[in-house]
């Protein structure tokens, strides 16, 4: 929890990476750190606001509709019914499916709606500017040095996650869902969570071997009597 957001009682969260990137998340934002290593990372933004500032490395900001990749730039992303990407500084590539567009002097704002191609413009829309978190207008100050030598606080257990709380994550593409089975398998002990997985099994086939292992048992190969030693 880092600094106040644009609304009363709201806070913005900042993430800082070893490669020097700083990422700030807006209020009511849902984001998943899919991968991170060295000077690269991929974050999946399901809904809300994200601003990433990088000077090196490769950082990907993915949403269900578009993915923005930068090796040195400031990128703002808003994911809702449509997804907007604003390349504030530097360069980025914005992709959807097999289509990718590199930013340029005349293409710094990208919008995509479901079932539609990416639309590019030379400036962000008025609605985007009016609704983005106020702090996103400024450079993101790094704060990691403030915590050097300090012991990180121990995480505290809050509550067992319900299916409703992770349903939007389970709706992501199978590639992004890697690891979810191992992470949430203990929740199958809860009958309501288990039943919800059963109800959505057609969309979550990776859970079928966990819920119904008997379907995936292999029968032992029959013994071939002709292979017996002579005289037997």
MDAnalysis code that builds the backbone (N, CA, C; Angstrom):
import MDAnalysis as mda
import numpy as np

u = mda.Universe.empty(696, n_residues=232, atom_resindex=np.repeat(np.arange(232), 3), trajectory=True)
u.add_TopologyAttr("name", ["N", "CA", "C"] * 232)
u.add_TopologyAttr("resid", np.arange(1, 233))
u.add_TopologyAttr("resname", ["UNK", "UNK", "UNK", "UNK", "UNK", "UNK", "UNK", "UNK", "UNK", "UNK", "UNK", "UNK", "UNK", "UNK", "UNK", "UNK", "UNK", "UNK", "UNK", "UNK", "UNK", "UNK", "UNK", "UNK", "UNK", "UNK", "UNK", "UNK", "UNK", "UNK", "UNK", "UNK", "UNK", "UNK", "UNK", "UNK", "UNK", "UNK", "UNK", "UNK", "UNK", "UNK", "UNK", "UNK", "UNK", "UNK", "UNK", "UNK", "UNK", "UNK", "UNK", "UNK", "UNK", "UNK", "UNK", "UNK", "UNK", "UNK", "UNK", "UNK", "UNK", "UNK", "UNK", "UNK", "UNK", "UNK", "UNK", "UNK", "UNK", "UNK", "UNK", "UNK", "UNK", "UNK", "UNK", "UNK", "UNK", "UNK", "UNK", "UNK", "UNK", "UNK", "UNK", "UNK", "UNK", "UNK", "UNK", "UNK", "UNK", "UNK", "UNK", "UNK", "UNK", "UNK", "UNK", "UNK", "UNK", "UNK", "UNK", "UNK", "UNK", "UNK", "UNK", "UNK", "UNK", "UNK", "UNK", "UNK", "UNK", "UNK", "UNK", "UNK", "UNK", "UNK", "UNK", "UNK", "UNK", "UNK", "UNK", "UNK", "UNK", "UNK", "UNK", "UNK", "UNK", "UNK", "UNK", "UNK", "UNK", "UNK", "UNK", "UNK", "UNK", "UNK", "UNK", "UNK", "UNK", "UNK", "UNK", "UNK", "UNK", "UNK", "UNK", "UNK", "UNK", "UNK", "UNK", "UNK", "UNK", "UNK", "UNK", "UNK", "UNK", "UNK", "UNK", "UNK", "UNK", "UNK", "UNK", "UNK", "UNK", "UNK", "UNK", "UNK", "UNK", "UNK", "UNK", "UNK", "UNK", "UNK", "UNK", "UNK", "UNK", "UNK", "UNK", "UNK", "UNK", "UNK", "UNK", "UNK", "UNK", "UNK", "UNK", "UNK", "UNK", "UNK", "UNK", "UNK", "UNK", "UNK", "UNK", "UNK", "UNK", "UNK", "UNK", "UNK", "UNK", "UNK", "UNK", "UNK", "UNK", "UNK", "UNK", "UNK", "UNK", "UNK", "UNK", "UNK", "UNK", "UNK", "UNK", "UNK", "UNK", "UNK", "UNK", "UNK", "UNK", "UNK", "UNK", "UNK", "UNK", "UNK", "UNK", "UNK", "UNK", "UNK", "UNK", "UNK", "UNK", "UNK", "UNK", "UNK"])
u.atoms.positions = np.array([
    [0.863, -1.170, 0.000],
    [0.000, 0.000, 0.000],
    [0.900, 1.220, 0.000],
    [0.702, 2.132, -0.965],
    [1.718, 3.136, -1.143],
    [1.256, 4.554, -0.934],
    [0.366, 5.044, -1.773],
    [-0.034, 6.433, -1.627],
    [-1.496, 6.621, -1.983],
    [-2.117, 7.709, -1.475],
    [-3.548, 7.890, -1.712],
    [-3.868, 8.007, -3.186],
    [-5.015, 7.456, -3.571],
    [-5.477, 7.569, -4.941],
    [-6.344, 8.796, -5.117],
    [-6.993, 8.933, -6.263],
    [-7.778, 10.117, -6.561],
    [-9.113, 10.169, -5.850],
    [-9.508, 9.101, -5.177],
    [-10.790, 9.117, -4.477],
    [-10.558, 8.954, -2.986],
    [-11.488, 9.454, -2.194],
    [-11.356, 9.407, -0.750],
    [-11.294, 7.964, -0.269],
    [-10.261, 7.667, 0.529],
    [-10.130, 6.329, 1.087],
    [-9.478, 5.328, 0.156],
    [-9.143, 5.731, -1.090],
    [-8.513, 4.815, -2.034],
    [-6.992, 4.863, -1.881],
    [-6.366, 3.728, -2.137],
    [-4.910, 3.678, -2.135],
    [-4.450, 3.013, -3.415],
    [-3.271, 3.449, -3.892],
    [-2.661, 2.834, -5.051],
    [-1.510, 1.957, -4.581],
    [-1.255, 0.910, -5.319],
    [-0.190, -0.020, -4.983],
    [0.923, 0.104, -6.012],
    [2.163, 0.069, -5.551],
    [3.316, 0.125, -6.439],
    [4.099, -1.173, -6.364],
    [4.543, -1.647, -7.508],
    [5.423, -2.807, -7.605],
    [6.740, -2.338, -8.195],
    [7.859, -2.747, -7.605],
    [9.170, -2.409, -8.151],
    [9.935, -3.696, -8.413],
    [10.553, -3.768, -9.585],
    [11.241, -4.974, -10.012],
    [12.749, -4.770, -9.997],
    [13.467, -5.885, -9.888],
    [14.924, -5.823, -9.806],
    [15.535, -5.149, -11.034],
    [14.866, -5.254, -12.174],
    [15.380, -4.638, -13.387],
    [15.169, -3.139, -13.439],
    [14.511, -2.561, -12.423],
    [14.309, -1.120, -12.374],
    [12.933, -0.649, -12.762],
    [12.087, -1.533, -13.224],
    [10.733, -1.127, -13.617],
    [9.892, -0.797, -12.389],
    [9.025, 0.193, -12.548],
    [8.067, 0.561, -11.506],
    [6.676, 0.452, -12.117],
    [5.789, -0.258, -11.445],
    [4.421, -0.438, -11.918],
    [3.474, 0.000, -10.813],
    [2.541, 0.880, -11.159],
    [1.555, 1.327, -10.181],
    [0.177, 0.853, -10.623],
    [-0.616, 0.405, -9.650],
    [-1.958, -0.105, -9.913],
    [-2.987, 0.860, -9.368],
    [-4.023, 1.107, -10.146],
    [-5.087, 2.000, -9.717],
    [-6.057, 1.332, -8.762],
    [-7.015, 2.080, -8.247],
    [-8.022, 1.523, -7.320],
    [-8.857, 0.438, -7.993],
    [-9.277, -0.544, -7.209],
    [-10.162, -1.622, -7.678],
    [-9.592, -2.347, -8.894],
    [-8.278, -2.531, -8.895],
    [-7.604, -3.182, -10.013],
    [-7.330, -4.641, -9.689],
    [-7.527, -5.512, -10.687],
    [-7.220, -6.930, -10.544],
    [-6.081, -7.268, -11.493],
    [-4.950, -7.668, -10.915],
    [-3.775, -7.956, -11.729],
    [-3.092, -9.200, -11.190],
    [-2.470, -9.951, -12.097],
    [-1.803, -11.202, -11.765],
    [-0.380, -11.144, -12.294],
    [0.611, -11.324, -11.419],
    [2.007, -11.371, -11.851],
    [2.260, -12.756, -12.413],
    [2.176, -12.866, -13.731],
    [2.237, -14.169, -14.388],
    [3.652, -14.728, -14.378],
    [4.645, -13.883, -14.656],
    [6.034, -14.347, -14.661],
    [6.958, -13.181, -14.372],
    [8.126, -13.480, -13.793],
    [9.105, -12.443, -13.499],
    [10.472, -13.083, -13.347],
    [11.460, -12.473, -13.955],
    [12.817, -12.979, -13.831],
    [13.798, -12.001, -14.427],
    [14.842, -11.644, -13.656],
    [15.832, -10.703, -14.154],
    [15.194, -9.362, -14.455],
    [15.373, -8.898, -15.680],
    [14.812, -7.605, -16.090],
    [13.636, -7.788, -17.027],
    [12.785, -8.763, -16.744],
    [11.590, -8.975, -17.558],
    [10.458, -9.462, -16.667],
    [9.238, -9.186, -17.084],
    [8.063, -9.631, -16.331],
    [6.841, -9.547, -17.228],
    [5.828, -10.332, -16.879],
    [4.539, -10.247, -17.556],
    [3.455, -10.147, -16.496],
    [2.633, -9.119, -16.606],
    [1.513, -8.917, -15.701],
    [0.225, -9.025, -16.492],
    [-0.751, -9.732, -15.938],
    [-2.056, -9.894, -16.574],
    [-3.048, -9.004, -15.844],
    [-3.589, -8.032, -16.551],
    [-4.555, -7.087, -15.993],
    [-5.956, -7.501, -16.432],
    [-6.768, -7.945, -15.478],
    [-8.129, -8.366, -15.799],
    [-9.071, -7.173, -15.832],
    [-8.887, -6.252, -14.886],
    [-9.717, -5.051, -14.863],
    [-9.003, -3.971, -14.070],
    [-9.298, -2.724, -14.417],
    [-8.721, -1.610, -13.675],
    [-7.637, -0.875, -14.441],
    [-6.738, -0.222, -13.681],
    [-5.721, 0.662, -14.242],
    [-4.321, 0.208, -13.856],
    [-3.400, 0.400, -14.789],
    [-1.996, 0.060, -14.559],
    [-1.123, 1.055, -15.298],
    [-0.041, 1.493, -14.643],
    [0.971, 2.297, -15.317],
    [2.327, 1.667, -15.055],
    [3.064, 1.394, -16.117],
    [4.393, 0.814, -15.987],
    [5.439, 1.722, -16.599],
    [6.533, 1.934, -15.869],
    [7.652, 2.732, -16.362],
    [8.898, 1.855, -16.398],
    [9.521, 1.746, -17.566],
    [10.708, 0.920, -17.723],
    [11.754, 1.676, -18.532],
    [13.010, 1.344, -18.272],
    [14.113, 1.903, -19.059],
    [14.905, 0.810, -19.757],
    [14.701, -0.435, -19.360],
    [15.401, -1.560, -19.977],
    [14.626, -2.835, -19.689],
    [15.069, -3.934, -20.261],
    [14.372, -5.195, -20.073],
    [13.139, -5.271, -20.951],
    [12.385, -6.335, -20.786],
    [11.152, -6.543, -21.552],
    [9.994, -6.756, -20.596],
    [9.003, -5.889, -20.687],
    [7.837, -5.971, -19.813],
    [6.582, -6.049, -20.667],
    [5.731, -7.014, -20.304],
    [4.480, -7.236, -21.025],
    [3.321, -6.981, -20.087],
    [2.374, -6.177, -20.564],
    [1.158, -5.888, -19.812],
    [0.001, -6.448, -20.633],
    [-0.515, -7.575, -20.178],
    [-1.513, -8.303, -20.956],
    [-2.902, -8.120, -20.364],
    [-3.902, -8.064, -21.230],
    [-5.299, -8.064, -20.846],
    [-6.005, -9.106, -21.709],
    [-7.241, -9.454, -21.399],
    [-7.946, -10.405, -22.262],
    [-8.104, -9.931, -23.705],
    [-7.962, -8.621, -23.966],
    [-8.166, -8.101, -25.322],
    [-6.882, -7.725, -26.038],
    [-5.903, -7.178, -25.334],
    [-4.651, -6.765, -25.985],
    [-3.478, -7.032, -25.051],
    [-2.279, -7.011, -25.652],
    [-1.042, -7.115, -24.886],
    [-0.097, -6.016, -25.347],
    [0.435, -5.255, -24.396],
    [1.402, -4.200, -24.710],
    [2.770, -4.641, -24.208],
    [3.756, -4.595, -25.087],
    [5.116, -5.007, -24.750],
    [6.065, -3.847, -24.962],
    [6.914, -3.570, -23.980],
    [7.871, -2.472, -24.108],
    [9.238, -2.889, -23.590],
    [10.275, -2.356, -24.221],
    [11.652, -2.560, -23.762],
    [12.239, -1.261, -23.229],
    [11.413, -0.278, -23.064],
    [11.864, 1.001, -22.536],
    [10.835, 2.075, -22.817],
    [9.884, 2.221, -21.913],
    [8.846, 3.219, -22.133],
    [7.860, 3.246, -20.984],
    [7.018, 4.268, -21.003],
    [5.940, 4.387, -20.032],
    [4.635, 3.998, -20.714],
    [3.943, 3.040, -20.133],
    [2.713, 2.521, -20.732],
    [1.598, 2.555, -19.698],
    [0.457, 3.135, -20.076],
    [-0.731, 3.145, -19.231],
    [-1.770, 2.237, -19.873],
    [-2.394, 1.390, -19.058],
    [-3.379, 0.441, -19.568],
    [-4.636, 0.521, -18.715],
    [-5.786, 0.569, -19.382],
    [-7.075, 0.526, -18.687],
    [-7.890, -0.606, -19.294],
    [-8.281, -1.554, -18.451],
    [-9.065, -2.703, -18.912],
    [-10.457, -2.655, -18.309],
    [-11.456, -2.611, -19.161],
    [-12.864, -2.651, -18.755],
    [-13.598, -3.405, -19.859],
    [-14.741, -2.903, -20.329],
    [-15.408, -3.544, -21.461],
    [-14.535, -3.453, -22.703],
    [-13.829, -2.344, -22.832],
    [-12.799, -2.178, -23.859],
    [-11.468, -2.026, -23.146],
    [-10.368, -2.171, -23.887],
    [-9.039, -1.960, -23.320],
    [-8.370, -0.808, -24.044],
    [-7.819, 0.133, -23.256],
    [-7.070, 1.266, -23.797],
    [-5.615, 1.153, -23.381],
    [-4.717, 1.496, -24.305],
    [-3.284, 1.511, -24.030],
    [-2.725, 2.851, -24.494],
    [-2.060, 3.557, -23.598],
    [-1.444, 4.845, -23.915],
    [0.065, 4.718, -23.721],
    [0.808, 4.899, -24.812],
    [2.269, 4.876, -24.745],
    [2.719, 6.301, -24.469],
    [2.931, 6.603, -23.212],
    [3.237, 7.963, -22.792],
    [4.647, 8.392, -23.187],
    [5.587, 7.460, -23.106],
    [6.985, 7.752, -23.441],
    [7.625, 6.501, -24.005],
    [8.638, 6.680, -24.864],
    [9.321, 5.535, -25.436],
    [8.468, 4.830, -26.463],
    [8.672, 3.535, -26.590],
    [7.954, 2.768, -27.600],
    [7.372, 1.501, -26.994],
    [6.371, 0.978, -27.669],
    [5.739, -0.281, -27.258],
    [5.085, -0.906, -28.475],
    [4.842, -2.184, -28.400],
    [4.097, -2.904, -29.427],
    [2.799, -3.402, -28.808],
    [1.704, -3.118, -29.467],
    [0.384, -3.515, -28.969],
    [-0.164, -4.590, -29.896],
    [-0.527, -5.734, -29.318],
    [-0.935, -6.874, -30.134],
    [-2.273, -7.421, -29.673],
    [-3.007, -7.990, -30.630],
    [-4.266, -8.684, -30.354],
    [-4.367, -9.833, -31.342],
    [-4.337, -11.063, -30.816],
    [-4.350, -12.214, -31.702],
    [-3.092, -12.227, -32.545],
    [-3.243, -12.303, -33.850],
    [-2.079, -12.304, -34.737],
    [-1.704, -10.933, -35.232],
    [-2.412, -9.895, -34.789],
    [-2.153, -8.532, -35.262],
    [-1.355, -7.757, -34.226],
    [-0.259, -7.099, -34.669],
    [0.569, -6.295, -33.764],
    [0.875, -4.954, -34.420],
    [0.838, -3.898, -33.633],
    [1.109, -2.548, -34.123],
    [2.138, -1.886, -33.225],
    [3.195, -1.358, -33.832],
    [4.220, -0.648, -33.069],
    [3.808, 0.811, -32.903],
    [4.094, 1.361, -31.742],
    [3.774, 2.770, -31.522],
    [4.693, 3.650, -32.366],
    [4.214, 4.862, -32.632],
    [4.976, 5.830, -33.414],
    [4.492, 7.213, -33.025],
    [5.021, 8.224, -33.689],
    [4.618, 9.588, -33.365],
    [3.128, 9.816, -33.573],
    [2.533, 9.079, -34.497],
    [1.102, 9.248, -34.789],
    [0.247, 8.113, -34.230],
    [0.887, 7.169, -33.531],
    [0.152, 6.041, -32.958],
    [0.649, 5.815, -31.533],
    [0.028, 6.500, -30.587],
    [0.426, 6.340, -29.188],
    [-0.740, 5.920, -28.302],
    [-1.963, 5.915, -28.855],
    [-3.139, 5.530, -28.074],
    [-3.892, 4.448, -28.840],
    [-4.106, 3.324, -28.160],
    [-4.708, 2.168, -28.809],
    [-5.951, 1.738, -28.033],
    [-6.997, 1.390, -28.773],
    [-8.244, 0.940, -28.156],
    [-8.718, -0.320, -28.867],
    [-9.199, -1.256, -28.084],
    [-9.807, -2.438, -28.705],
    [-11.024, -2.875, -27.911],
    [-12.093, -3.155, -28.635],
    [-13.297, -3.740, -28.069],
    [-13.389, -5.193, -28.523],
    [-14.147, -5.975, -27.783],
    [-14.300, -7.388, -28.125],
    [-14.812, -7.542, -29.552],
    [-14.228, -8.486, -30.249],
    [-14.612, -8.806, -31.626],
    [-14.235, -7.701, -32.617],
    [-13.465, -6.708, -32.181],
    [-13.063, -5.616, -33.064],
    [-11.543, -5.562, -33.180],
    [-11.016, -5.005, -34.291],
    [-9.562, -4.836, -34.390],
    [-9.081, -3.668, -33.537],
    [-7.774, -3.576, -33.389],
    [-7.182, -2.469, -32.632],
    [-7.323, -1.174, -33.430],
    [-7.727, -0.099, -32.749],
    [-7.782, 1.229, -33.368],
    [-6.694, 2.089, -32.732],
    [-5.907, 2.775, -33.564],
    [-4.800, 3.592, -33.070],
    [-5.069, 5.069, -33.324],
    [-4.575, 5.916, -32.417],
    [-4.758, 7.363, -32.553],
    [-3.492, 8.077, -32.079],
    [-3.417, 9.374, -32.401],
    [-2.245, 10.165, -32.065],
    [-2.295, 10.809, -30.705],
    [-3.398, 10.626, -29.981],
    [-3.508, 11.184, -28.636],
    [-4.549, 10.393, -27.862],
    [-4.450, 10.359, -26.530],
    [-5.459, 9.643, -25.738],
    [-6.802, 10.346, -25.784],
    [-7.854, 9.582, -25.612],
    [-9.200, 10.155, -25.645],
    [-9.447, 11.007, -24.399],
    [-10.406, 11.910, -24.498],
    [-10.757, 12.759, -23.365],
    [-11.296, 11.927, -22.201],
    [-12.038, 10.874, -22.512],
    [-12.582, 10.017, -21.464],
    [-11.459, 9.305, -20.719],
    [-10.434, 8.866, -21.450],
    [-9.294, 8.196, -20.835],
    [-8.580, 9.140, -19.869],
    [-8.319, 10.354, -20.306],
    [-7.630, 11.338, -19.471],
    [-8.464, 11.696, -18.247],
    [-9.775, 11.836, -18.439],
    [-10.650, 12.272, -17.346],
    [-10.804, 11.223, -16.254],
    [-10.701, 9.951, -16.614],
    [-10.973, 8.891, -15.645],
    [-9.726, 8.212, -15.090],
    [-8.565, 8.446, -15.667],
    [-7.368, 7.767, -15.166],
    [-6.984, 8.326, -13.792],
    [-6.333, 7.518, -12.938],
    [-5.894, 8.004, -11.633],
    [-5.014, 9.248, -11.773],
    [-5.248, 10.243, -10.929],
    [-4.529, 11.515, -11.025],
    [-3.030, 11.320, -10.916],
    [-2.583, 10.395, -10.070],
    [-1.149, 10.195, -9.872],
    [-0.444, 9.679, -11.121],
    [-1.199, 9.103, -12.065],
    [-0.588, 8.596, -13.292],
    [-0.057, 9.720, -14.179],
    [-0.426, 10.969, -13.880],
    [0.061, 12.090, -14.678],
    [1.531, 12.390, -14.391],
    [2.026, 11.921, -13.243],
    [3.398, 12.196, -12.833],
    [4.275, 10.967, -13.035],
    [5.597, 11.188, -13.036],
    [6.536, 10.069, -13.057],
    [6.400, 9.287, -11.762],
    [6.557, 7.973, -11.839],
    [6.415, 7.127, -10.661],
    [7.724, 7.125, -9.869],
    [7.701, 7.585, -8.648],
    [8.943, 7.641, -7.875],
    [9.322, 6.267, -7.333],
    [10.573, 5.806, -7.547],
    [10.995, 4.535, -6.946],
    [11.120, 4.673, -5.436],
    [10.736, 3.615, -4.727],
    [10.763, 3.671, -3.270],
    [11.475, 2.481, -2.632],
    [12.000, 1.579, -3.451],
    [12.593, 0.353, -2.911],
    [13.735, 0.638, -1.948],
    [14.524, 1.684, -2.211],
    [15.670, 1.972, -1.345],
    [15.251, 2.287, 0.087],
    [14.024, 2.762, 0.263],
    [13.550, 3.078, 1.615],
    [13.461, 1.838, 2.506],
    [13.348, 0.674, 1.880],
    [13.108, -0.541, 2.651],
    [14.332, -1.451, 2.723],
    [15.481, -0.985, 2.229],
    [16.692, -1.795, 2.287],
    [17.087, -2.032, 3.741],
    [17.412, -3.279, 4.051],
    [17.835, -3.617, 5.395],
    [16.705, -3.814, 6.378],
    [15.473, -3.597, 5.928],
    [14.329, -3.764, 6.821],
    [13.685, -5.132, 6.602],
    [13.228, -5.715, 7.685],
    [12.583, -7.021, 7.604],
    [11.196, -6.867, 6.998],
    [10.929, -7.698, 6.019],
    [9.601, -7.664, 5.398],
    [8.554, -8.169, 6.377],
    [7.377, -7.559, 6.418],
    [6.335, -8.016, 7.356],
    [5.846, -9.406, 6.980],
    [5.514, -10.187, 7.971],
    [4.981, -11.526, 7.728],
    [3.549, -11.416, 7.207],
    [3.234, -12.145, 6.148],
    [1.859, -12.089, 5.626],
    [0.883, -12.683, 6.625],
    [-0.312, -12.139, 6.667],
    [-1.350, -12.611, 7.576],
    [-2.478, -13.253, 6.779],
    [-2.922, -14.387, 7.258],
    [-4.032, -15.086, 6.605],
    [-5.308, -14.281, 6.781],
    [-6.024, -14.091, 5.697],
    [-7.260, -13.326, 5.761],
    [-8.468, -14.255, 5.729],
    [-8.673, -14.970, 4.602],
    [-9.785, -15.905, 4.517],
    [-9.545, -16.850, 3.358],
    [-10.259, -17.960, 3.346],
    [-10.183, -18.898, 2.232],
    [-10.942, -18.323, 1.046],
    [-10.312, -18.349, -0.108],
    [-10.904, -17.730, -1.283],
    [-12.149, -18.503, -1.725],
    [-13.156, -17.776, -2.169],
    [-14.372, -18.402, -2.705],
    [-14.267, -18.478, -4.227],
    [-15.116, -19.286, -4.828],
    [-15.093, -19.393, -6.285],
    [-15.433, -18.055, -6.934],
    [-16.385, -17.330, -6.368],
    [-16.794, -16.047, -6.940],
    [-15.619, -15.071, -6.998],
    [-14.706, -15.159, -6.034],
    [-13.576, -14.234, -5.989],
    [-12.534, -14.534, -7.055],
    [-12.475, -15.770, -7.546],
    [-11.471, -16.130, -8.556],
    [-12.094, -16.467, -9.908],
    [-13.412, -16.320, -10.011],
    [-14.097, -16.727, -11.244],
    [-13.541, -16.007, -12.472],
    [-13.238, -14.716, -12.342],
    [-12.730, -13.972, -13.502],
    [-11.344, -14.454, -13.902],
    [-10.563, -14.941, -12.924],
    [-9.249, -15.486, -13.265],
    [-9.386, -16.801, -14.007],
    [-10.378, -17.619, -13.593],
    [-10.583, -18.893, -14.268],
    [-11.114, -18.702, -15.687],
    [-11.605, -17.514, -15.991],
    [-12.101, -17.235, -17.336],
    [-10.972, -16.831, -18.287],
    [-9.756, -16.689, -17.771],
    [-8.628, -16.349, -18.634],
    [-8.302, -17.519, -19.549],
    [-7.453, -17.256, -20.538],
    [-7.076, -18.301, -21.477],
    [-6.281, -19.386, -20.751],
    [-6.307, -20.630, -21.263],
    [-5.599, -21.733, -20.591],
    [-4.122, -21.447, -20.343],
    [-3.476, -20.725, -21.253],
    [-2.055, -20.426, -21.064],
    [-1.786, -19.633, -19.801],
    [-2.665, -18.706, -19.467],
    [-2.513, -17.899, -18.257],
    [-2.950, -18.647, -17.005],
    [-3.728, -19.718, -17.164],
    [-4.235, -20.438, -15.997],
    [-3.245, -21.475, -15.473],
    [-2.083, -21.584, -16.102],
    [-1.098, -22.552, -15.642],
    [-0.787, -22.325, -14.165],
    [-0.818, -23.367, -13.404],
    [-0.520, -23.270, -11.984],
    [-1.740, -23.075, -11.105],
    [-2.881, -22.752, -11.703],
    [-4.079, -22.519, -10.894],
    [-4.567, -23.801, -10.217],
    [-4.430, -24.940, -10.908],
    [-4.894, -26.194, -10.324],
    [-4.128, -26.478, -9.033],
    [-2.799, -26.375, -9.091],
    [-2.003, -26.620, -7.902],
    [-2.280, -25.623, -6.792],
    [-2.522, -24.378, -7.189],
    [-2.742, -23.325, -6.194],
    [-4.085, -23.469, -5.482],
    [-5.128, -23.825, -6.235],
    [-6.472, -23.834, -5.653],
    [-7.008, -25.236, -5.354],
    [-6.224, -26.267, -5.617],
    [-6.678, -27.629, -5.348],
    [-7.120, -27.832, -3.902],
    [-6.409, -27.273, -2.902],
    [-6.884, -27.460, -1.518],
    [-8.302, -26.955, -1.265],
    [-8.786, -26.022, -2.091],
    [-10.127, -25.482, -1.877],
    [-11.214, -26.480, -2.263],
    [-10.838, -27.574, -2.935],
    [-11.825, -28.589, -3.290],
    [-12.408, -29.255, -2.050],
    [-11.748, -29.087, -0.916],
    [-12.305, -29.622, 0.322],
    [-13.597, -28.907, 0.710],
    [-13.775, -27.709, 0.172],
    [-15.011, -26.964, 0.405],
    [-16.039, -27.406, -0.639],
    [-17.172, -27.902, -0.201],
    [-18.156, -28.474, -1.126],
    [-18.696, -27.443, -2.114],
    [-18.861, -26.196, -1.682],
    [-19.392, -25.164, -2.582],
    [-18.377, -24.837, -3.677],
    [-17.099, -24.757, -3.317],
    [-16.057, -24.480, -4.309],
    [-15.972, -25.647, -5.307],
    [-15.990, -26.862, -4.784],
    [-15.907, -28.040, -5.644],
    [-17.082, -28.090, -6.621],
    [-18.281, -27.812, -6.125],
    [-19.453, -27.852, -6.992],
    [-19.365, -26.788, -8.075],
    [-18.817, -25.622, -7.755],
    [-18.670, -24.563, -8.757],
    [-17.700, -24.985, -9.860],
    [-16.635, -25.675, -9.478],
    [-15.709, -26.193, -10.490],
    [-16.423, -27.221, -11.361],
    [-17.187, -28.098, -10.736],
    [-17.949, -29.096, -11.497],
    [-18.888, -28.415, -12.480],
    [-19.567, -27.368, -12.042],
    [-20.535, -26.676, -12.887],
    [-19.877, -26.005, -14.089],
    [-18.581, -25.687, -13.987],
    [-17.880, -24.992, -15.067],
    [-16.808, -25.879, -15.706],
    [-16.950, -27.173, -15.543],
    [-15.908, -28.097, -15.993],
    [-15.680, -28.047, -17.500],
    [-16.717, -27.746, -18.260],
    [-16.551, -27.668, -19.715],
    [-15.560, -26.580, -20.108],
    [-15.509, -25.507, -19.316],
    [-14.572, -24.418, -19.590],
    [-13.254, -24.589, -18.845],
    [-13.204, -25.555, -17.933],
    [-11.999, -25.769, -17.116],
    [-11.577, -27.239, -17.208],
    [-11.245, -27.731, -18.403],
    [-10.951, -29.162, -18.573],
    [-9.734, -29.629, -17.776],
    [-8.842, -28.711, -17.401],
    [-7.655, -29.125, -16.649],
    [-8.003, -29.644, -15.252],
    [-9.232, -29.342, -14.788],
    [-9.655, -29.813, -13.475],
    [-10.278, -31.212, -13.524],
    [-10.616, -31.699, -14.695],
    [-11.302, -32.990, -14.799],
    [-10.472, -34.137, -14.220],
    [-9.159, -34.230, -14.512],
    [-8.379, -35.326, -13.918],
    [-8.299, -35.245, -12.394],
    [-8.462, -34.051, -11.833],
    [-8.415, -33.904, -10.378],
    [-9.738, -34.325, -9.750],
    [-10.841, -33.939, -10.393],
    [-12.155, -34.276, -9.852],
    [-12.564, -35.710, -10.159],
    [-12.103, -36.225, -11.298],
    [-12.517, -37.565, -11.728],
    [-11.296, -38.384, -12.159],
    [-10.408, -38.692, -11.241],
    [-9.179, -39.417, -11.607],
    [-9.453, -40.811, -12.163],
    [-10.606, -41.386, -11.802],
    [-10.913, -42.734, -12.277],
    [-11.036, -42.785, -13.800],
    [-11.377, -41.668, -14.415],
    [-11.515, -41.628, -15.878],
    [-10.173, -41.701, -16.574],
    [-9.096, -41.466, -15.841],
    [-7.779, -41.365, -16.474],
    [-6.844, -42.495, -16.047],
    [-7.405, -43.496, -15.351],
    [-6.599, -44.650, -14.985],
    [-6.363, -45.513, -16.211],
    [-5.151, -45.993, -16.362],
    [-4.827, -46.873, -17.493],
    [-4.801, -48.312, -17.007],
    [-5.386, -49.199, -17.792],
    [-5.401, -50.608, -17.443],
    [-4.030, -51.220, -17.723],
    [-3.573, -52.113, -16.837],
    [-2.275, -52.777, -17.087],
    [-2.337, -53.608, -18.363],
    [-1.230, -53.635, -19.063],
    [-1.168, -54.400, -20.315],
    [-1.346, -55.879, -20.018],
    [-2.142, -56.590, -20.826],
    [-2.353, -58.032, -20.582],
    [-1.063, -58.815, -20.770],
    [-0.901, -59.872, -19.974],
    [0.270, -60.714, -20.082],
    [0.154, -61.607, -21.305],
    [1.172, -61.639, -22.122],
    [1.192, -62.470, -23.316],
    [1.808, -63.820, -22.963],
    [0.992, -64.864, -22.957],
    [1.479, -66.177, -22.566],
    [2.594, -66.687, -23.454],
    [2.627, -66.223, -24.708],
    [3.675, -66.688, -25.604],
    [5.040, -66.198, -25.194],
    [5.066, -65.197, -24.303],
    [6.349, -64.689, -23.837],
    [6.908, -65.497, -22.686],
    [6.160, -66.522, -22.211],
    [6.630, -67.332, -21.085],
    [7.834, -68.154, -21.495],
    [8.739, -68.429, -20.565],
    [9.930, -69.237, -20.873],
    [9.540, -70.608, -21.386],
    [10.361, -71.227, -22.219],
    [10.050, -72.580, -22.737],
    [9.817, -73.576, -21.606],
    [8.874, -74.480, -21.826],
    [8.592, -75.522, -20.842],
    [7.594, -75.081, -19.810],
    [7.128, -73.898, -19.869],
    [6.141, -73.430, -18.898],
    [4.733, -73.452, -19.493],
])
